[in-house]
Amino acid sequence: LHPDPNPVNAQDLVEHLMAADAPDMGAASDGDADRNMILGRGFVVSPSDSLAVLAAHAHRVPGYRRGLAGVARSMPTSTAVDRVARSLGIACHETPTGWKFFGNLLDAGQVTLCGEESYGTGSDHVREKDGLWAVLFWLNLVAVTGQSVEELVRGLWREHGRCVYSRHDYEGIPTERADALMAALRDRLGSLAGQTVAGQRIAWADDFCYTDPVDGSVSQRQGIRVVLEDSSRVVFRLSGTGTEGATLRVYLERHEPDPARQDMPVQQALAPLVRLAAELAHIAQHTGMATPTVMT
């Protein structure tokens, strides 16, 4: 148990699942069991991949045999579930961070499953994220398919490619410095398309704005998205949930369709995007930090 279950905070559990005598599956949660982290023997599942696997195999679980109305993810979450949704012919909604945005879609019957990169997953059985439900869903899939946790995820990668993903957090930044970093990025948004930064060519960039399809409400300035010509993404977003100052969250995603390259270490695979983020946002200059506080 930890307020923020992830491989860094649950290192003892990760080590247990990496052992030669590890169980078939492990899970971590927070105190009220609304978040979840799934692990297999020798394998850690990212929250984005977890949501995508649940969507791909939902028809195997009794409560979802009739199919899914749609799925939703928060904007910083990887696009793995988008690829599954396209193959299923269902809608995939991209929302701002915050479970309330899923609530409207769930109430309106527009989505059945939803999730976020911060280890929250849920469905239309309840309006909130539900970690225990997610663990039981995974146990159902392992039982009914006869596949291991790792095999289920690798099956997703084989069919849809791997969305290599990481979040880098820079914590405890003085608020005025964090605001200055984001303001400088916003000032450049209109000129970024077509530029090459740190060897990476930018296709487009924007400040995510969401119009709720249910009530028409508009949420602006929900995070800066920088998308490259190969569909890789870097997202910059501030969070005020830390105990002191602001936290800059940098989300990095690159799609890898080649199975021979899908086992490359995550940080190595994303190194070009890390360099782009650092140079584009002048992270070290604004924050005084050469490296992130936490990488998940």
GUTORGU-577045 format. One line per field, with one value per residue (C-alpha): residue number from 1; z, y, x. Coordinates in Angstrom, 1 decimal. Last residue first. Example, Ala and Ser with C-alpha at 12.3 -4.5 7.8 and 13.67 -1.06 7.14 Angstrom:
2
pos = c(2/1) .
Z = c(7.1/7.8) .
Y = c(-1.1/-4.5) .
X = c(13.7/12.3) .
//
This chain:
296
pos = c(296/295/294/293/292/291/290/289/288/287/286/285/284/283/282/281/280/279/278/277/276/275/274/273/272/271/270/269/268/267/266/265/264/263/262/261/260/259/258/257/256/255/254/253/252/251/250/249/248/247/246/245/244/243/242/241/240/239/238/237/236/235/234/233/232/231/230/229/228/227/226/225/224/223/222/221/220/219/218/217/216/215/214/213/212/211/210/209/208/207/206/205/204/203/202/201/200/199/198/197/196/195/194/193/192/191/190/189/188/187/186/185/184/183/182/181/180/179/178/177/176/175/174/173/172/171/170/169/168/167/166/165/164/163/162/161/160/159/158/157/156/155/154/153/152/151/150/149/148/147/146/145/144/143/142/141/140/139/138/137/136/135/134/133/132/131/130/129/128/127/126/125/124/123/122/121/120/119/118/117/116/115/114/113/112/111/110/109/108/107/106/105/104/103/102/101/100/99/98/97/96/95/94/93/92/91/90/89/88/87/86/85/84/83/82/81/80/79/78/77/76/75/74/73/72/71/70/69/68/67/66/65/64/63/62/61/60/59/58/57/56/55/54/53/52/51/50/49/48/47/46/45/44/43/42/41/40/39/38/37/36/35/34/33/32/31/30/29/28/27/26/25/24/23/22/21/20/19/18/17/16/15/14/13/12/11/10/9/8/7/6/5/4/3/2/1) .
Z = c(-13.6/-13.2/-10.0/-9.1/-12.7/-13.8/-14.3/-11.9/-11.6/-12.5/-15.2/-16.6/-16.3/-18.0/-21.0/-22.4/-25.9/-24.8/-21.9/-23.8/-26.9/-24.9/-23.1/-26.5/-27.9/-24.7/-25.0/-26.1/-23.5/-20.8/-21.7/-21.9/-25.4/-25.3/-28.1/-30.7/-32.2/-32.0/-34.4/-34.0/-31.5/-30.7/-28.7/-25.6/-23.0/-20.3/-18.5/-15.2/-13.6/-9.9/-8.1/-4.7/-1.6/-0.6/-4.1/-5.7/-7.6/-11.0/-14.0/-17.5/-20.4/-22.9/-25.3/-28.1/-30.8/-33.9/-36.3/-37.4/-33.8/-31.4/-28.8/-26.4/-23.7/-20.9/-19.9/-20.8/-21.5/-20.2/-22.2/-21.0/-23.7/-21.3/-22.8/-25.5/-23.0/-25.0/-24.1/-24.9/-25.0/-25.5/-28.9/-30.9/-34.4/-36.6/-34.8/-36.3/-33.8/-33.9/-30.6/-32.0/-35.6/-36.4/-38.8/-36.3/-33.4/-34.4/-32.9/-29.7/-28.8/-26.3/-24.7/-24.0/-22.3/-20.2/-19.1/-17.9/-16.3/-14.3/-13.0/-12.0/-10.2/-8.4/-6.9/-8.1/-5.5/-7.9/-11.4/-12.5/-15.5/-16.9/-19.1/-22.2/-25.0/-26.8/-28.1/-31.4/-32.0/-32.5/-31.1/-28.4/-27.1/-27.2/-25.3/-22.6/-22.4/-22.4/-19.5/-17.4/-18.1/-20.5/-19.7/-21.4/-18.9/-15.7/-16.7/-17.9/-14.8/-12.6/-14.6/-14.0/-10.3/-10.1/-11.9/-9.7/-6.6/-8.0/-8.7/-10.2/-9.5/-11.1/-10.5/-12.8/-15.8/-15.7/-13.8/-13.9/-12.0/-11.9/-12.6/-16.4/-16.5/-17.1/-18.6/-19.5/-20.5/-22.4/-23.9/-21.5/-20.5/-16.8/-17.9/-20.2/-17.5/-14.8/-17.1/-16.9/-13.1/-12.9/-13.5/-16.2/-19.3/-21.6/-24.7/-25.8/-27.7/-29.8/-30.9/-34.0/-32.1/-34.0/-33.5/-29.8/-29.5/-31.1/-28.8/-25.8/-26.5/-26.9/-23.7/-20.8/-20.8/-22.3/-19.8/-21.2/-22.4/-23.8/-25.8/-25.7/-24.9/-25.8/-24.9/-23.0/-20.6/-17.2/-18.0/-18.8/-22.2/-24.1/-22.1/-23.8/-25.9/-23.4/-20.4/-22.3/-23.3/-19.7/-18.5/-21.2/-20.1/-16.4/-17.2/-16.5/-14.6/-15.5/-13.9/-12.8/-13.5/-12.1/-12.0/-10.3/-8.9/-7.7/-6.0/-3.1/-0.3/1.1/-2.3/-4.4/-5.5/-7.4/-8.0/-10.5/-11.2/-8.0/-7.8/-7.1/-9.3/-7.9/-10.1/-8.5/-5.0/-6.2/-7.6/-4.3/-2.4/-4.9/-4.4/-4.3/-7.4/-9.3/-8.8/-6.1/-5.1/-1.7/-0.9/0.0) .
Y = c(6.2/8.7/10.8/13.9/14.5/15.4/18.5/20.6/24.4/24.6/27.3/26.8/23.0/22.7/24.9/23.9/22.9/21.8/19.5/18.2/17.4/15.6/13.5/12.7/11.4/9.3/7.6/4.2/4.4/5.3/2.4/-0.3/-1.8/-4.8/-3.6/-3.4/-6.8/-6.6/-3.6/-1.4/1.0/4.0/6.8/8.5/10.9/12.7/15.6/16.6/19.8/19.8/23.0/24.3/22.2/19.3/18.2/18.2/21.4/19.8/21.5/19.8/19.3/16.6/15.0/12.9/10.5/10.4/10.0/13.6/14.7/15.8/18.5/18.8/21.5/20.7/21.5/25.1/25.3/23.3/24.0/22.8/21.4/19.2/15.8/16.2/18.0/20.5/20.0/22.3/21.0/23.7/23.0/21.6/20.2/18.1/18.7/17.3/15.7/16.3/18.1/20.5/20.5/23.0/22.3/23.2/25.1/28.6/29.0/27.2/29.5/31.8/28.8/27.3/30.6/30.7/27.1/27.7/31.0/29.3/26.7/29.5/31.4/28.3/27.5/23.9/21.2/18.3/17.6/14.6/12.5/10.2/7.3/5.5/3.1/2.6/-0.9/-2.1/-2.9/-6.6/-7.7/-5.1/-6.3/-9.9/-8.8/-7.5/-10.7/-12.8/-10.8/-11.2/-15.0/-16.6/-19.3/-17.0/-17.5/-17.5/-14.7/-12.6/-13.1/-12.2/-9.0/-8.1/-8.8/-6.5/-3.8/-4.2/-3.8/-0.6/1.1/4.6/6.4/6.5/2.8/-0.1/2.1/1.3/2.2/2.5/4.8/4.2/7.8/7.1/7.5/5.1/4.6/1.7/1.6/4.9/7.0/5.8/9.4/8.8/7.3/10.2/12.7/10.9/10.6/14.3/14.2/11.8/14.6/15.0/16.5/14.1/12.1/10.0/6.7/5.7/2.1/0.2/-2.6/-2.0/1.7/1.2/-0.9/1.8/4.5/2.2/2.4/6.2/6.8/8.7/12.5/13.3/11.3/8.1/7.2/4.1/3.4/1.5/-1.7/-5.2/-7.4/-9.7/-7.0/-8.3/-11.9/-11.1/-12.4/-9.5/-7.1/-8.5/-5.6/-3.0/-4.6/-4.9/-1.2/-0.1/-2.1/-0.8/2.8/1.8/0.3/-3.5/-4.7/-8.1/-10.7/-12.7/-10.4/-7.0/-4.7/-1.3/-0.1/3.1/3.2/0.9/3.4/3.2/3.0/-0.1/-2.7/-5.9/-9.2/-12.0/-15.5/-15.7/-15.2/-18.1/-16.9/-13.3/-10.4/-10.4/-9.9/-7.2/-5.3/-5.7/-4.2/-1.4/-0.3/3.5/3.4/0.8/2.8/3.0/6.6/6.8/3.5/0.0) .
X = c(8.1/10.9/11.2/13.2/14.0/17.6/19.7/17.5/17.8/14.2/14.1/17.6/17.5/14.1/14.9/11.5/12.7/16.1/15.1/12.1/14.1/16.8/14.2/12.6/15.9/16.4/13.0/14.3/17.1/14.7/12.4/15.1/14.9/12.5/10.3/13.1/12.8/9.0/9.1/6.0/7.6/5.4/7.2/5.8/7.2/5.3/7.0/5.4/6.5/5.7/4.9/6.0/5.9/3.6/3.0/-0.5/0.1/0.7/2.1/2.0/4.3/3.6/6.1/4.7/6.0/3.8/6.8/6.5/6.7/3.9/4.4/1.4/1.2/-1.2/-4.8/-4.8/-8.5/-11.5/-14.7/-18.2/-20.5/-22.5/-21.9/-19.3/-17.0/-14.9/-11.2/-8.3/-4.8/-2.1/-0.8/2.1/2.5/4.8/8.0/11.3/13.6/17.4/17.5/14.8/13.8/11.1/8.2/5.5/7.1/6.1/2.6/3.6/6.5/4.7/3.1/6.5/7.7/4.6/5.1/8.6/7.6/4.9/7.3/9.7/7.0/5.8/9.2/9.9/9.4/9.3/10.5/8.6/9.5/6.7/7.6/6.2/7.0/3.8/4.4/3.0/-0.7/-0.8/2.5/2.4/-1.0/0.2/3.2/0.9/-1.1/2.0/3.5/0.5/0.6/-1.8/-4.4/-7.0/-9.8/-7.6/-5.2/-8.1/-10.1/-7.1/-6.7/-10.3/-10.0/-7.0/-9.0/-12.0/-9.8/-8.3/-11.6/-11.7/-14.9/-18.4/-19.1/-20.0/-19.3/-15.6/-12.4/-8.6/-6.3/-2.5/-1.3/-1.4/-5.2/-8.1/-11.5/-13.7/-17.4/-17.7/-20.5/-23.2/-24.0/-23.1/-19.7/-18.9/-19.8/-17.8/-14.7/-14.1/-14.5/-11.6/-9.1/-6.4/-8.0/-9.9/-9.1/-12.2/-11.8/-14.8/-15.4/-14.4/-12.6/-9.4/-9.7/-10.3/-7.2/-5.1/-6.6/-5.9/-2.1/-2.2/-0.3/-1.8/-1.1/-4.6/-6.6/-8.1/-11.5/-13.2/-16.3/-19.6/-17.7/-18.8/-21.8/-19.4/-18.5/-19.8/-18.7/-15.1/-13.8/-15.3/-13.1/-10.0/-8.8/-10.1/-8.5/-5.2/-5.3/-6.0/-3.1/-0.8/-1.5/-1.0/2.4/2.7/5.8/7.3/9.4/6.4/3.5/2.8/-0.3/-0.4/-3.7/-5.5/-8.9/-7.9/-8.6/-5.0/-3.2/-2.8/-0.2/-0.6/1.1/0.8/2.2/4.1/7.9/10.2/13.0/12.6/11.4/8.0/9.5/11.8/8.8/7.0/9.9/10.2/6.6/7.3/9.6/7.5/4.3/1.6/1.1/-0.7/1.2/0.0) .
//
